[in-house]
Amino acid sequence: IAGGAALVFGTLTLIFHDTRFIKMKPTVVYLGFAAFLLIGMLKGRNPLRALMGDAIHLPDEAMRILTRRYALFFLFLAGLNEFVWRTQSDTTWGWFKASIIVIILVFALAQTPLMLKYAKLDEAQPKPPE
């Protein structure tokens, strides 16, 4: 999805010789991720579990909390990107864009206590006989 958005917004930037398009791309991508997660939750589904598959084994409550946190985080990133590109120089926005991966990593690591808490709760519950 992000690659496709980069192709579209990069092409628009080159065609119109306007860097605003490439600066808007992260906002659009983050809003799309947030919308995917929030709409899935509103429909009673768990989109984060669908994305993660068997990579993470957590109870539904924990997945709902993580999904909500990630949706809000992506909304925050979209707003932050808009603020930075509209108020700062191109160089500052470039450094900000390069640092996004660190921001995402720090956020993901900050979710570890929640995941450990629920992983322990999940282990404590007896498994039904097969």
C-alpha positions as CSV (number, residue, x, y, z in Angstrom):
1,I,0.0,0.0,0.0
2,A,2.8,2.4,1.0
3,G,4.7,1.5,-2.2
4,G,1.7,2.2,-4.4
5,A,1.1,5.5,-2.6
6,A,4.7,6.4,-3.1
7,L,4.4,5.7,-6.8
8,V,1.2,7.8,-7.2
9,F,2.4,10.7,-5.1
10,G,5.9,10.6,-6.5
11,T,4.5,10.7,-10.0
12,L,2.3,13.6,-9.2
13,T,5.3,15.4,-7.7
14,L,7.3,14.9,-10.9
15,I,4.4,15.8,-13.2
16,F,3.4,19.0,-11.4
17,H,6.9,19.9,-10.1
18,D,5.3,20.4,-6.7
19,T,6.8,18.8,-3.5
20,R,3.5,19.1,-1.6
21,F,2.3,15.8,-3.1
22,I,5.2,13.8,-1.8
23,K,4.9,15.5,1.6
24,M,1.1,14.6,1.7
25,K,1.8,10.9,1.0
26,P,2.6,9.9,4.6
27,T,-0.6,11.7,5.8
28,V,-2.7,9.8,3.3
29,V,-1.1,6.5,4.1
30,Y,-1.4,7.0,7.9
31,L,-5.0,8.1,7.6
32,G,-5.7,5.0,5.5
33,F,-4.2,2.7,8.1
34,A,-6.2,4.4,10.9
35,A,-9.4,4.1,8.9
36,F,-8.8,0.5,8.1
37,L,-8.3,-0.3,11.8
38,L,-11.2,1.9,13.1
39,I,-13.7,0.8,10.5
40,G,-12.8,-2.8,11.1
41,M,-13.4,-2.3,14.8
42,L,-16.7,-0.6,14.2
43,K,-17.8,-3.6,12.1
44,G,-17.0,-5.8,15.1
45,R,-13.9,-7.3,13.5
46,N,-10.4,-7.3,14.6
47,P,-8.3,-6.1,11.7
48,L,-5.0,-6.2,13.6
49,R,-5.5,-9.9,14.3
50,A,-6.2,-10.4,10.7
51,L,-3.0,-8.6,9.7
52,M,-0.8,-10.4,12.4
53,G,-2.2,-13.9,11.8
54,D,-0.5,-16.4,14.1
55,A,2.4,-14.1,14.8
56,I,0.9,-12.9,18.1
57,H,-1.3,-14.9,20.4
58,L,-3.3,-12.6,22.6
59,P,-6.9,-12.6,23.9
60,D,-9.5,-10.5,22.0
61,E,-9.5,-7.8,24.6
62,A,-5.7,-7.2,24.2
63,M,-6.1,-7.2,20.4
64,R,-8.9,-4.6,20.7
65,I,-6.7,-2.4,22.9
66,L,-3.7,-2.7,20.5
67,T,-5.9,-2.0,17.5
68,R,-7.3,1.1,19.1
69,R,-3.8,2.3,20.2
70,Y,-2.4,1.7,16.7
71,A,-5.4,3.5,15.1
72,L,-4.9,6.5,17.4
73,F,-1.1,6.4,16.8
74,F,-1.6,6.5,13.0
75,L,-4.0,9.5,13.4
76,F,-1.3,11.2,15.5
77,L,1.4,10.5,12.9
78,A,-0.9,11.9,10.2
79,G,-1.4,15.1,12.1
80,L,2.2,15.4,13.0
81,N,3.3,15.0,9.4
82,E,0.8,17.7,8.4
83,F,2.2,20.0,11.1
84,V,5.8,19.5,10.2
85,W,5.6,19.8,6.4
86,R,3.4,22.9,6.6
87,T,5.4,24.7,9.2
88,Q,9.0,23.6,8.7
89,S,11.6,23.7,6.0
90,D,12.1,20.9,3.4
91,T,15.2,19.9,5.2
92,T,13.5,19.6,8.6
93,W,10.6,17.7,7.0
94,G,13.2,15.3,5.4
95,W,14.8,14.7,8.8
96,F,11.4,14.2,10.4
97,K,10.4,11.7,7.6
98,A,13.6,9.8,8.1
99,S,13.0,9.6,11.9
100,I,9.5,8.2,11.5
101,I,10.8,4.6,11.6
102,V,12.4,5.3,15.0
103,I,9.1,6.8,16.2
104,I,7.2,3.8,15.1
105,L,9.7,1.4,16.7
106,V,9.5,3.3,20.0
107,F,5.7,3.1,19.9
108,A,5.8,-0.6,19.1
109,L,8.2,-1.3,21.9
110,A,6.0,0.8,24.3
111,Q,3.2,-1.8,23.6
112,T,5.3,-4.6,25.1
113,P,4.1,-4.3,28.7
114,L,0.5,-4.6,27.5
115,M,1.3,-7.6,25.4
116,L,3.2,-9.3,28.2
117,K,0.4,-8.7,30.7
118,Y,-2.2,-10.3,28.4
119,A,0.2,-13.1,27.3
120,K,0.6,-14.0,31.0
121,L,-3.2,-13.9,31.5
122,D,-3.7,-16.1,28.5
123,E,-1.2,-18.6,29.8
124,A,-2.9,-18.7,33.2
125,Q,-6.2,-19.7,31.8
126,P,-6.7,-23.5,31.5
127,K,-6.9,-24.8,27.9
128,P,-10.0,-26.8,27.1
129,P,-9.3,-30.5,26.5
130,E,-9.1,-31.5,22.9
